[in-house]
C-alpha cells in the first residue's frame, strides 16, 4: 500500500484515508458466510483499536496492514473500517503461539501450540506446512496426528487465500468453500480458466457474481464463454422455477436483457451448446423449445416408460375382485364405489394414478391397494418425496416407507455435477410394486430415476392431490399425467362423514372451489384471528407457540409448526424465526451457539436442511451409518462444539455432524414457507398471513397451507389477504412437454 497518504493511528480524522498496522489481539465477531469480522488490533506504535472489515478466518496473532477510515459508531464508539487489508502470518514467537492457540488449526490447542513453538521456534509455521512429519519429534504427537495437523494447516492456508480472493471480489464465501471441496489446491487455476463455472448448480453463484469476476479477469463482454454461460444460467434458473424448457425466442430475449448481446449471437451460442450436447432443441407443445439435455431426456424417458407400462394387457377382473374382497375383510372396512374402482384399476394395470383432496379416503384406498398386492404375492415399496411424508405413510399403512432419495440410494457425482442414483436398470429395486405418495411434489428428474430403478414388470401407483402446489423442481408432473388422459386414473371426490366434521377439511374444499369460508366461525379445529398489523400478528403467534397452545390445549411446542407464504417482511419466515427462537429457545447463559450468515444456531433449535447434500454422513443409535441429508429434512440441534467447530443435528432417528463451514445448508425451522412444508403434516399449524409478493398470495398456496394441518389450524393475520388468496387462482405457466409427448404417442 505504498503511496497511500494519511495519518497512521487512532489520531486520524474521520473520513480521511488512513493506514494502520499491527497484530490481531482478539476476534470479537465473524460472519463465516461473508467474512465480515470485528477484531481488536494491537497497533505497532502502541494502543489497541477496534477494526471492522472483510477478513475471513482471522485469528489472534496475525499481523496486518489495513487501509481505511476512522468512524464513530453510536454504540461501540470509535472504530476503524478497513477497506483493504494486507495480512501476514505472525513472525514472533509470542504471535505464533497466540495464532496456533486460537483454534484456527483443527487439532491444535494452547498446550500443543506451546510445544510446537518450543520445538521449532520461528520456523514452526514453515515446518507445519512443508515438513509436518517433523511434528512427531514432539512428545505426545504421534506420526498420524502430525500428518493430520500438517494437512489442516495447509488446507487452512489454501482456503484462506481462496476466500480472501472471493471476499475481495464480493462473492459469497460459501461458494469458495464449495470450490475448495471440489478442486482443492487447483481451485484458483480452475477459476481463472473459466469463472463461469461458479454458476454450476453445486456452487450456486448467481450469474452476476460470476460475470463480474470474469469481466474483471479480462473476459470480453461478447466472448463465447460469457454468452454460453448466460444461456445455461437462464435454463438452470428457469428449471428452478419449474420449467423443463424455454422457448428459443424467450430465451434469446432473456439473455439479451441479461448481458446485452444480439439475439442472433444467443442463437449461435445455443447451436454450439447443442453441438456439444449440453442442450437440445425441439419443436414441442407449439414451441421451438430449448432444453437442458438431462431434462429433455427425463421427459422423453418418462413418457416412453409410462406409455409402455399402460399398454400392457390388463389383468383379469375376477382376480381384482378377489383381491379387493380380501383387502376389505382384512382392513375391516367397506369401501365406497369409487374407492373400489381405484383398487380394481391398481390391480389390473401396471401404472395407475390416484388423486383426491383431503378427507376423500386416499389413505384407506392406499391401504386396500397394498393389501391387494399382498394377496397377489407382490413385494411393495412405499415411498414419498420427504422424510415427514414417508414417516406419515409408514404410520398410516403399518409398513416401512422411505423417501425416494433413500430408496434409490442417492449420491452426488462431482464430475457430472449433479445427483446420481445407485439403483437403476443395472441394479434395480427388489420391489414388485411401488406406491408413491405426494406425487405433486415430484419433479421429472426424480420420477425418471424411479422408473429406471424399477424392474421391467414392476407396478407403479402414483398418489397425490393435483390442486396442491407443484414441485419445486422442473415439470408439472402430476397435472400433466392427469390432464393427458392416457393413463388409468381415479379421482376420489366424496368427503366422508367423519372427515366432513373437520372444519379444516370443509374449508380446504371451499378454498379449492374458490369459495370463501366463514372466518367468523371460530370453533372446532379451524380458527381465524384477525390481526391487521404485522406486529400484532407476530405478537399473537409468539403467545400461541410459547404458552396458549402448550398450556391451555396441551399441544407440545414441538408439534406446532408456523407457516408463512413468504420469507420476507415482518410476517415472513426470516423475521418469525428470529422472534420464535428467542421465545421458545432463549439463551440461558449455558447453551452453546454459533453465528453464521444471517442466522444464530443455538443448541436446542429446530432447523431444516435447505439443499441436497449427498455426502453428509448420518448415524443411527444402533450404530448404522449412511450418507445423504436432503432439502426439507427437519431436525433439532443437540450439540454445538465450539472447540471442534462442529454442530450436531438429530433428524428423526439419525444424527448428523456438521462442520461450521456447512452451516449455510441449514436454516431455523420454527417457521417455514408453505412451499417448504409440502408433503408434511403437522398436529397444529399456525399460518401467518400478511402483505407479501402478489405471486405468493394464491389459492394454491393457501390450499396447500390449510391441508398441512391434521388436528388444529389457526390463521393469524389480515382477512383481506385471506380473501385475496381465495380469489386468486392464477398459476404460473410451466413450460413442459410431457403432456404433449404422452398424447402424441396415443394418436
C-alpha positions in Angstrom: 0.0 0.0 0.0 2.9 2.3 -0.7 1.8 5.8 -1.8 -1.3 5.9 0.4 -1.4 9.2 2.2 -2.9 9.9 5.6 -2.2 9.7 9.2 -1.3 6.5 11.0 -3.0 5.5 14.2 -6.1 6.4 16.1 -5.5 10.1 15.8 -6.6 10.1 12.1 -9.6 12.3 11.3 -13.0 10.6 10.4 -13.4 10.2 6.7 -9.7 10.5 5.9 -8.0 7.6 4.2 -5.5 6.1 6.7 -3.2 3.2 7.1 -2.7 1.3 10.3 -0.6 -1.7 11.1 -0.4 -4.2 14.0 -1.3 -7.7 15.2 -4.7 -9.1 15.9 -5.3 -9.2 19.7 -8.7 -10.9 19.6 -11.6 -11.6 17.3 -14.9 -10.2 18.6 -17.3 -11.4 15.8 -17.0 -13.1 12.4 -19.7 -13.9 9.9 -18.5 -17.0 8.1 -20.9 -16.6 5.3 -19.4 -13.3 4.0 -16.2 -12.9 6.1 -17.3 -9.7 7.9 -15.2 -9.5 11.0 -14.8 -7.3 14.1 -11.5 -7.6 15.8 -9.2 -5.8 18.2 -5.8 -4.7 16.7 -2.7 -4.1 18.8 -1.0 -1.2 16.9 2.7 -1.2 16.2 3.0 2.2 17.8 1.1 1.1 20.8 -2.6 1.1 21.8 -5.5 -1.2 20.9 -8.3 -0.3 18.4 -11.4 -1.9 17.1 -11.3 -2.8 13.4 -14.2 -3.9 11.2 -14.0 -5.3 7.7 -13.9 -8.4 5.5 -11.2 -10.7 6.9 -12.2 -14.4 6.5 -10.6 -16.8 9.0 -8.9 -14.1 11.1 -7.1 -15.3 14.1 -5.2 -13.7 17.1 -1.5 -13.3 16.4 -1.9 -12.4 12.7 0.0 -9.3 11.6 -1.7 -7.0 9.1 -1.7 -3.6 7.5 -5.1 -2.1 6.8 -6.2 0.9 4.7 -9.4 2.6 5.6 -11.2 5.3 7.6 -11.9 6.0 11.2 -15.6 6.2 12.1 -17.7 6.9 15.1 -20.2 4.2 16.0 -23.2 5.2 18.0 -23.0 2.2 20.4 -19.4 1.0 20.1 -17.5 4.2 19.9 -14.6 4.9 17.6 -13.8 2.1 15.1 -11.6 1.7 12.1 -13.3 0.5 8.9 -10.8 -1.5 6.8 -11.4 -1.2 3.1 -8.2 -3.1 2.1 -6.1 -5.5 4.2 -2.6 -7.0 3.7 -2.2 -9.8 6.2 0.8 -11.9 7.2 1.2 -14.9 9.4 2.8 -14.0 12.7 6.6 -13.9 12.8 7.3 -13.5 16.6 7.3 -16.5 18.9 4.5 -14.9 21.0 2.5 -14.2 17.9 2.9 -17.8 16.6 1.8 -19.2 19.9 -1.2 -16.9 20.1 -2.2 -17.8 16.5 -1.9 -21.5 16.9 -3.7 -21.4 20.3 -6.7 -19.7 18.8 -8.2 -22.9 17.5 -7.8 -21.8 13.9 -6.0 -25.1 13.1 -8.1 -28.1 13.9 -6.3 -30.4 16.4 -4.0 -27.7 17.8 -4.9 -26.2 21.2 -2.9 -23.9 23.5 -0.7 -26.7 25.0 0.2 -28.2 21.6 0.8 -24.7 20.3 3.4 -24.0 23.0 5.1 -27.4 22.4 5.4 -26.8 18.7 6.9 -23.3 19.1 9.3 -24.5 21.9 10.5 -27.2 19.5 10.8 -25.2 16.2 10.8 -21.6 17.3 10.2 -19.1 14.5 10.3 -21.9 11.9 7.2 -23.5 13.5 4.7 -22.4 10.8 7.1 -23.3 7.9 7.6 -26.8 9.4 3.9 -27.3 9.7 3.4 -26.5 6.1 6.5 -28.0 4.5 7.6 -30.8 6.8 4.7 -31.7 9.1 6.1 -35.2 9.7 8.7 -33.5 12.0 5.9 -32.6 14.4 6.2 -36.3 15.5 9.5 -35.4 17.1 7.5 -33.7 19.8 6.5 -35.9 22.7 2.8 -36.6 22.7 2.3 -36.1 18.9 2.2 -39.4 17.1 3.0 -39.6 13.4 -0.6 -39.8 12.3 -1.6 -36.8 14.3 1.4 -34.9 12.9 0.2 -35.7 9.4 -3.3 -34.5 10.3 -2.1 -31.2 11.8 0.0 -30.5 8.7 -2.9 -31.3 6.4 -5.2 -29.0 8.4 -2.6 -26.2 8.3 -2.1 -26.5 4.5 -5.9 -26.6 4.0 -6.3 -23.5 6.2 -3.6 -21.6 4.3 -5.0 -22.5 0.8 -8.6 -22.0 1.8 -7.8 -18.6 3.4 -6.1 -17.4 0.2 -9.1 -18.6 -1.8 -11.6 -16.9 0.4 -9.6 -13.7 0.5 -9.9 -13.7 -3.3 -13.6 -14.3 -3.1 -14.1 -11.7 -0.4 -12.1 -9.2 -2.4 -14.3 -9.8 -5.4 -17.6 -9.6 -3.4 -18.5 -13.2 -3.9 -20.1 -15.3 -1.1 -17.5 -17.2 0.8 -19.8 -20.3 1.0 -19.2 -20.6 -2.8 -15.5 -20.5 -2.2 -15.7 -23.3 0.3 -17.6 -25.5 -2.2 -15.0 -24.7 -4.8 -12.3 -25.8 -2.4 -14.2 -29.0 -1.6 -14.4 -29.8 -5.3 -11.0 -28.8 -6.6 -8.7 -28.4 -3.5 -5.4 -26.7 -4.4 -6.4 -26.4 -8.0 -9.5 -24.2 -7.2 -7.8 -20.9 -8.2 -6.4 -22.2 -11.5 -9.9 -23.6 -12.4 -11.4 -20.3 -11.5 -9.1 -18.3 -13.7 -9.6 -20.7 -16.6 -13.4 -20.2 -16.6 -15.0 -18.1 -13.8 -18.5 -19.0 -15.1 -18.1 -22.4 -13.5 -19.3 -20.7 -10.4 -22.8 -20.7 -11.9 -22.9 -24.5 -11.7 -25.8 -25.8 -9.6 -23.5 -27.2 -7.0 -21.6 -24.0 -6.4 -24.7 -21.8 -6.5 -23.3 -18.4 -7.6 -25.6 -16.1 -9.4 -24.6 -15.2 -13.0 -24.0 -11.7 -11.8 -21.3 -12.8 -9.3 -19.5 -15.0 -11.9 -19.9 -12.4 -14.6 -18.5 -9.6 -12.5 -15.4 -11.7 -11.8 -15.0 -12.8 -15.4 -15.0 -9.3 -16.7 -12.5 -8.2 -14.0 -10.2 -11.1 -15.1 -10.3 -9.8 -18.7 -13.0 -11.9 -20.4 -14.7 -9.9 -23.3 -18.3 -8.8 -23.0 -19.3 -10.8 -26.1 -16.9 -13.8 -25.7 -18.4 -17.3 -26.4 -17.8 -18.3 -22.7 -19.9 -15.5 -21.5 -22.8 -15.9 -23.9 -22.9 -19.7 -23.4 -22.8 -19.3 -19.6 -25.7 -16.8 -19.8 -27.7 -19.3 -21.9 -27.1 -22.1 -19.4 -27.7 -19.8 -16.5 -31.2 -18.8 -17.8 -32.0 -22.5 -18.5 -30.9 -23.6 -15.0 -32.6 -20.6 -13.3 -35.9 -21.3 -15.1 -35.6 -25.1 -14.3 -35.5 -23.9 -10.6 -38.8 -22.1 -11.3 -40.4 -25.3 -12.6 -39.7 -25.1 -16.4 -38.4 -28.1 -18.4 -37.6 -25.9 -21.4 -37.7 -22.3 -22.5 -39.0 -21.2 -26.0 -36.0 -20.1 -28.0 -37.5 -16.7 -28.7 -38.0 -16.0 -24.9 -34.5 -17.4 -24.1 -32.8 -15.1 -26.7 -34.7 -12.2 -25.2 -33.8 -13.1 -21.6 -30.1 -13.4 -22.4 -30.1 -10.2 -24.4 -31.6 -8.4 -21.4 -29.1 -10.1 -19.1 -25.9 -9.3 -20.9 -26.9 -7.1 -23.8 -25.7 -9.2 -26.7 -27.7 -9.5 -30.0 -30.3 -12.3 -30.1 -28.6 -13.8 -33.1 -25.5 -14.3 -31.1 -27.6 -16.1 -28.4 -28.9 -18.4 -31.1 -25.4 -19.2 -32.2 -24.4 -20.0 -28.6 -27.5 -22.3 -28.4 -26.3 -24.1 -31.6 -22.8 -24.6 -30.1 -24.2 -25.9 -26.8 -26.5 -28.2 -28.8 -23.5 -29.5 -30.8 -21.6 -30.1 -27.6 -24.6 -32.0 -26.1 -25.4 -29.6 -23.3 -28.7 -28.5 -24.7 -31.4 -30.0 -27.0 -33.7 -28.0 -29.4 -37.0 -29.5 -30.4 -40.4 -28.3 -31.6 -42.8 -29.4 -28.8 -46.1 -28.1 -27.4 -46.3 -25.5 -30.1 -42.9 -24.0 -29.2 -39.4 -24.2 -30.6 -38.0 -25.4 -27.2 -34.5 -25.2 -25.8 -33.9 -27.9 -23.1 -31.1 -28.7 -20.8 -30.2 -32.2 -22.1 -30.9 -34.1 -18.9 -34.4 -32.5 -18.7 -35.2 -33.4 -22.3 -34.1 -37.0 -21.7 -36.2 -37.1 -18.5 -39.3 -36.1 -20.3 -38.8 -38.5 -23.2 -38.0 -41.4 -20.9 -40.9 -40.8 -18.5 -43.3 -40.7 -21.5 -41.9 -43.8 -23.1 -41.8 -45.9 -19.9 -45.2 -44.9 -18.6 -46.9 -45.5 -22.0 -45.1 -48.8 -22.3 -46.5 -49.8 -18.8 -50.0 -48.6 -19.7 -50.1 -50.7 -22.9 -49.6 -53.9 -21.0 -52.7 -56.1 -21.2 -54.9 -55.5 -18.1 -55.2 -58.3 -15.5 -58.2 -60.4 -15.1 -61.2 -58.7 -13.5 -62.0 -61.7 -11.3 -58.5 -61.5 -9.8 -59.1 -57.9 -9.0 -62.4 -58.6 -7.4 -61.0 -61.4 -5.3 -58.1 -59.2 -4.1 -60.5 -56.4 -3.3 -62.8 -58.6 -1.2 -59.8 -59.9 0.7 -58.5 -56.4 1.4 -61.8 -55.3 2.7 -62.0 -58.3 5.0 -58.5 -57.7 6.4 -59.0 -54.0 6.9 -62.5 -54.4 8.3 -63.9 -51.7 6.0 -66.5 -51.4 3.3 -65.1 -49.2 0.6 -67.1 -46.7 -1.4 -67.7 -47.4 -5.0 -65.0 -45.0 -6.3 -62.5 -46.5 -3.8 -63.4 -50.0 -5.0 -62.9 -48.9 -8.6 -59.5 -47.5 -7.7 -58.4 -50.8 -6.2 -59.5 -52.7 -9.2 -57.7 -50.3 -11.6 -54.5 -50.6 -9.5 -54.7 -54.4 -9.5 -55.4 -54.7 -13.2 -52.9 -52.2 -14.6 -49.1 -51.7 -14.2 -49.4 -47.9 -13.8 -52.3 -46.2 -12.0 -53.0 -42.6 -10.8 -55.0 -42.0 -7.6 -55.9 -38.4 -6.8 -58.3 -36.5 -4.5 -58.5 -33.8 -1.8 -58.4 -34.2 2.0 -61.0 -36.4 3.6 -61.8 -38.3 0.4 -60.3 -41.6 1.6 -56.9 -41.7 -0.3 -55.1 -43.3 2.7 -57.8 -46.1 3.1 -57.6 -46.7 -0.6 -53.8 -46.9 -0.5 -54.0 -49.5 2.3 -56.6 -51.5 0.3 -54.3 -51.5 -2.7 -51.4 -52.5 -0.5 -53.4 -55.5 0.9 -54.4 -56.4 -2.6 -50.8 -56.5 -3.8 -50.0 -58.7 -0.7 -52.8 -61.1 -1.8 -51.1 -61.3 -5.3 -47.8 -62.1 -3.7 -46.1 -58.8 -4.6 -43.4 -57.2 -2.6 -44.4 -53.5 -2.4 -42.2 -50.5 -1.6 -43.8 -47.4 -0.1 -42.2 -44.1 -0.9 -42.7 -40.3 -0.6 -40.7 -37.2 -1.6 -39.9 -36.1 2.0 -38.9 -37.7 5.3 -42.1 -36.4 7.1 -44.3 -37.7 4.3 -42.6 -41.1 4.3 -43.0 -41.3 8.1 -46.7 -40.4 7.9 -47.2 -43.0 5.2 -45.4 -45.6 7.3 -47.6 -44.8 10.4 -50.8 -45.0 8.4 -50.0 -48.1 6.4 -48.2 -50.0 9.1 -45.3 -50.8 6.7 -41.8 -49.3 6.3 -41.8 -46.3 4.0 -38.8 -44.4 2.6 -38.0 -41.2 0.9 -37.4 -41.6 -2.9 -33.8 -40.4 -2.4 -33.1 -43.1 0.2 -35.0 -45.8 -1.8 -32.8 -45.1 -4.8 -29.6 -44.6 -2.7 -28.8 -41.2 -4.0 -25.3 -39.7 -4.2 -23.6 -36.8 -5.8 -21.1 -37.1 -8.8 -18.7 -34.1 -8.7 -17.6 -34.9 -12.3 -21.2 -34.9 -13.7 -22.2 -32.0 -11.3 -25.5 -33.4 -10.2 -27.1 -36.2 -8.2 -26.8 -39.8 -9.2 -28.7 -42.9 -8.1 -27.2 -46.3 -7.2 -30.4 -48.0 -8.0 -31.0 -48.0 -11.8 -31.7 -50.5 -14.6 -28.4 -52.2 -13.8 -29.1 -52.6 -10.1 -32.9 -52.4 -9.9 -35.1 -52.2 -6.7 -36.2 -55.7 -5.5 -39.8 -54.5 -5.3 -42.6 -55.9 -7.5 -44.7 -52.7 -6.9 -44.1 -49.1 -5.8 -46.7 -46.9 -4.2 -45.6 -43.2 -4.3 -47.4 -40.7 -2.2 -47.4 -36.9 -2.6 -46.6 -37.1 -6.3 -47.4 -33.4 -6.8 -44.0 -32.7 -5.2 -42.0 -34.9 -7.5 -40.1 -33.4 -10.4 -39.2 -35.1 -13.7 -35.7 -35.9 -12.7 -36.8 -37.8 -9.7 -39.6 -39.8 -11.5 -37.2 -40.6 -14.3 -34.8 -42.1 -11.7 -37.6 -44.1 -10.0 -38.8 -45.5 -13.3 -35.2 -46.5 -14.3 -34.8 -48.3 -11.0 -38.0 -50.4 -11.3 -37.8 -54.0 -12.7 -39.4 -54.4 -16.1 -42.6 -56.0 -14.7 -42.8 -53.7 -11.6 -46.1 -51.9 -11.0 -46.4 -48.2 -10.1 -49.2 -46.4 -8.2 -48.9 -42.6 -8.1 -50.9 -40.9 -5.4 -51.4 -37.1 -4.9 -53.6 -34.0 -4.9 -53.4 -32.2 -8.2 -54.7 -29.0 -6.6 -51.7 -28.6 -4.4 -48.6 -26.6 -5.3 -46.5 -28.3 -8.0 -43.0 -29.4 -7.4 -40.2 -27.0 -6.6 -38.1 -28.7 -9.3 -38.8 -28.8 -13.1 -42.0 -30.1 -14.5 -45.7 -30.1 -13.8 -45.7 -33.9 -13.3 -49.0 -34.9 -11.6 -51.1 -32.4 -13.5 -49.5 -33.3 -16.8 -50.2 -37.0 -16.2 -53.8 -36.4 -15.2 -54.6 -34.0 -18.0 -53.1 -36.2 -20.7 -55.9 -38.7 -20.0 -53.8 -41.6 -21.3 -53.1 -43.4 -18.0 -55.6 -45.2 -15.8 -56.7 -42.8 -13.1 -59.4 -42.4 -10.4 -60.3 -39.1 -8.6 -61.8 -39.5 -5.2 -64.3 -36.7 -4.6 -66.7 -37.9 -1.8 -65.8 -36.4 1.6 -66.6 -39.0 4.2 -68.8 -38.2 7.1 -66.2 -38.3 9.8 -63.8 -36.1 7.7 -66.6 -33.7 6.9 -66.9 -32.9 10.6 -63.5 -31.2 10.4 -63.6 -27.5 9.5 -60.1 -27.8 8.2 -61.2 -30.3 5.6 -64.5 -28.5 4.8 -62.8 -25.1 4.4 -60.0 -26.7 2.3 -62.6 -27.9 -0.2 -64.3 -24.5 -0.1 -61.0 -22.7 -0.8 -60.2 -25.2 -3.6 -63.5 -24.3 -5.3 -62.9 -20.6 -4.9 -65.5 -20.1 -2.1 -64.6 -18.0 1.0 -65.0 -19.9 4.3 -66.9 -18.2 7.1 -63.9 -16.7 9.1 -66.2 -15.7 12.0 -67.0 -19.3 12.9 -64.1 -19.9 15.3 -64.7 -23.3 16.7 -63.6 -26.9 16.2 -60.2 -27.3 14.5 -60.2 -24.1 12.4 -59.7 -20.6 13.8 -59.1 -17.2 12.3 -57.5 -14.5 14.5 -57.8 -11.1 12.9 -54.6 -9.0 13.2 -54.4 -6.1 10.8 -50.8 -5.1 11.6 -47.8 -7.4 11.1 -46.5 -6.5 14.6 -49.8 -7.6 16.2 -49.8 -10.9 14.2 -46.2 -11.7 15.3 -47.1 -11.0 19.0 -50.1 -13.3 18.8 -48.1 -16.1 17.1 -45.4 -15.9 19.8 -48.0 -16.1 22.5 -49.7 -19.1 20.8 -46.5 -21.0 20.4 -45.0 -20.2 23.8 -47.9 -20.5 26.1 -51.5 -20.6 24.9 -51.4 -23.8 22.9 -49.0 -25.8 25.1 -50.6 -24.7 28.4 -54.3 -24.4 27.5 -54.7 -27.0 24.8 -51.9 -29.4 25.8 -50.2 -29.3 22.4 -46.4 -29.8 22.8 -44.3 -27.0 21.3 -42.5 -29.4 19.0 -45.8 -30.3 17.4 -46.6 -26.7 16.4 -45.4 -25.6 13.0 -45.6 -21.9 11.9 -46.1 -21.4 8.2 -45.9 -18.3 6.0 -46.2 -17.8 2.2 -43.1 -15.6 2.2 -39.6 -15.3 3.7 -39.7 -11.5 3.7 -41.5 -8.8 5.7 -42.4 -9.0 9.4 -44.7 -12.0 9.0 -42.2 -13.8 6.7 -40.1 -16.8 7.9 -36.8 -14.9 8.3 -38.3 -12.5 10.9 -40.6 -15.0 12.5 -37.7 -17.5 13.1 -35.6 -14.9 15.0 -38.6 -14.0 17.2 -39.6 -17.6 17.8 -36.1 -18.6 18.7 -36.0 -16.0 21.4 -39.5 -17.0 22.6 -39.0 -20.8 22.5 -35.3 -21.4 23.0 -33.8 -18.3 24.6 -30.2 -18.1 25.7 -29.9 -19.0 29.3 -26.2 -18.5 29.7 -25.4 -22.2 29.2 -26.5 -23.1 25.7 -23.7 -23.1 23.2 -24.4 -21.2 20.0 -22.8 -20.3 16.7 -23.5 -17.3 14.4 -23.3 -18.0 10.7 -24.6 -15.7 8.0 -27.9 -14.1 9.0 -28.7 -16.8 11.5 -27.7 -17.8 15.0 -27.7 -21.5 15.6 -28.3 -22.4 19.3 -28.3 -25.8 21.0 -32.0 -26.9 21.1 -33.0 -25.0 17.9 -35.3 -26.6 15.3 -33.5 -26.5 11.9 -34.1 -27.5 8.4 -31.7 -28.7 5.6 -32.1 -26.4 2.6 -30.2 -28.1 -0.1 -29.4 -31.7 -1.0 -26.1 -32.9 0.4 -25.4 -36.4 -0.7 -22.1 -36.7 1.2 -23.1 -35.9 4.8 -22.7 -38.9 7.0 -25.6 -39.8 9.3 -25.5 -42.3 12.2 -28.4 -44.1 14.0 -28.4 -45.0 17.6 -27.9 -48.7 16.7 -24.6 -47.8 15.0 -25.9 -48.0 11.5 -24.4 -45.3 9.2 -25.2 -43.9 5.8 -24.9 -40.7 3.7 -27.3 -38.1 2.4 -29.4 -35.3 4.0 -31.9 -33.7 1.8 -33.7 -30.4 1.2 -36.6 -30.1 3.6 -35.3 -32.5 6.2 -36.1 -31.1 9.7 -34.2 -31.8 12.9 -33.0 -30.4 16.2 -29.6 -29.1 17.2 -28.3 -31.4 20.0 -24.8 -30.0 20.3 -22.7 -27.0 19.3 -19.0 -27.8 19.8 -17.0 -24.6 19.5 -13.5 -26.1 20.0 -14.1 -28.8 17.4 -16.0 -26.3 15.1 -18.9 -28.7 14.7 -22.6 -28.8 15.2 -24.8 -31.9 15.6 -28.4 -32.2 14.4 -30.8 -35.0 15.2 -33.0 -35.8 12.2 -35.8 -38.2 13.2 -33.8 -41.4 14.0 -30.4 -40.3 12.7 -27.7 -37.9 13.9 -25.6 -35.7 11.5 -22.4 -33.9 12.3 -21.9 -30.6 10.5 -18.6 -28.7 10.3 -19.1 -25.0 10.7 -18.4 -24.3 7.0 -21.5 -26.3 6.1 -23.9 -24.2 8.2 -25.0 -22.3 5.1 -27.0 -25.5 4.4 -29.2 -25.1 7.5 -31.9 -22.6 8.4 -34.1 -22.2 11.5 -37.3 -24.1 11.1 -39.6 -22.7 13.8 -41.3 -21.1 10.8 -41.1 -22.3 7.2 -42.6 -21.3 3.9 -45.7 -23.1 2.6 -43.6 -24.3 -0.3 -41.1 -26.0 2.1 -43.9 -27.6 4.1 -45.2 -29.6 1.1 -45.5 -33.3 1.8 -45.6 -32.8 5.5 -48.5 -32.9 8.0 -48.4 -31.3 11.5 -50.6 -31.7 14.5 -51.0 -28.0 14.8 -50.3 -25.3 12.2 -50.3 -21.6 12.7 -50.5 -19.7 9.3 -49.2 -16.2 9.3 -50.9 -14.0 6.6 -49.6 -10.6 6.0 -48.7 -8.5 2.9 -46.1 -10.0 0.7 -45.3 -10.6 -3.0 -48.6 -11.0 -5.0 -47.2 -14.1 -6.7 -47.3 -15.9 -3.3 -50.8 -14.9 -2.4 -52.6 -17.5 -4.5 -55.3 -20.1 -3.9 -52.9 -23.0 -4.4 -50.6 -21.6 -1.6 -53.5 -21.2 0.8 -55.0 -24.6 0.0 -51.6 -26.3 0.5 -51.1 -24.5 3.8 -54.5 -25.4 5.1 -54.1 -29.1 4.2 -50.8 -29.3 6.2 -52.8 -29.2 9.5 -54.0 -32.5 11.0 -55.8 -31.5 14.2 -55.7 -27.7 14.5 -55.2 -24.8 12.2 -55.0 -21.2 13.4 -54.7 -18.4 10.8 -53.3 -15.2 12.1 -53.5 -12.1 10.0 -55.5 -9.9 7.7 -58.8 -11.3 6.3 -58.4 -9.2 3.2 -55.2 -11.2 2.4 -57.1 -14.4 3.0 -59.9 -13.4 0.7 -57.5 -12.2 -2.0 -55.8 -15.6 -1.9 -59.1 -17.5 -2.3 -59.9 -15.3 -5.3 -56.5 -15.5 -7.0 -56.5 -18.8 -8.9 -53.7 -17.7 -11.3 -51.0 -20.2 -11.7 -47.6 -19.6 -13.2 -47.3 -21.3 -16.6 -44.7 -24.0 -16.7 -43.1 -25.0 -19.9 -43.3 -28.8 -20.1 -43.6 -31.1 -23.0 -44.7 -34.2 -21.0 -48.4 -34.0 -21.7 -47.8 -33.4 -25.4 -45.5 -36.4 -25.6 -48.0 -38.7 -23.8 -50.9 -37.5 -26.0 -48.9 -37.6 -29.3 -47.9 -41.2 -28.7 -51.6 -42.2 -28.3 -52.8 -40.6 -31.6 
